[in-house]
Amino acid sequence: MPQLTKETVEKTLLQVAQKLDKRVQILAVNETKDGDGYRVTVLKDGKTGTADIRKDVIEAFVAGGEKNHELRKALGRAVSHLSIRYRT
């Protein structure tokens, strides 16, 4: 398996996010303070949200492992939270 770099993580997360919703953009991907994951900032319809994703989940997705659904679930929660419309 190739070395997991920030560029690889960004490409992977963008692909998954685009499959979830075409209007979603990845604004930033930063490593967490403890170094065991990434904090992803997503943008949709002018709203931003974040998701924390562990490195092992991203590595398993890149390798084609069995944790594919966990990555989609983590990003999906952030994206669906942005889709909620509040009535005024």
Residue pairs with C-beta under 8 A, 6 or more apart in sequence:
1 59
1 62
1 63
2 8
2 62
4 55
4 58
4 59
4 62
6 29
6 31
8 62
9 29
9 38
9 58
10 26
10 29
12 58
12 61
12 62
12 71
13 26
13 29
13 38
13 40
13 53
13 58
13 75
14 26
16 61
16 71
16 72
16 75
17 24
17 25
17 26
17 42
17 75
17 79
18 24
19 72
20 72
20 75
20 76
20 79
21 44
21 79
21 83
23 44
23 45
24 42
24 43
24 44
24 79
24 82
25 42
25 43
25 44
26 40
26 41
26 42
26 43
27 41
27 42
27 43
27 48
28 39
28 40
28 41
29 38
29 39
29 40
29 41
30 38
30 39
30 41
31 37
31 38
31 39
32 38
32 39
32 52
36 54
36 55
37 52
37 53
37 54
37 55
38 52
38 53
38 55
38 58
39 50
39 51
39 52
40 50
40 51
40 52
40 53
40 75
40 78
41 48
41 49
41 50
42 48
42 49
42 50
42 51
42 75
42 78
42 79
42 82
44 79
44 82
44 83
45 82
47 82
48 82
49 78
49 79
49 81
49 82
50 78
51 74
51 75
51 77
51 78
52 74
53 71
53 74
53 75
56 67
57 67
57 70
57 71
57 74
58 71
59 65
60 66
60 67
60 68
60 70
60 71
61 67
61 68
61 71
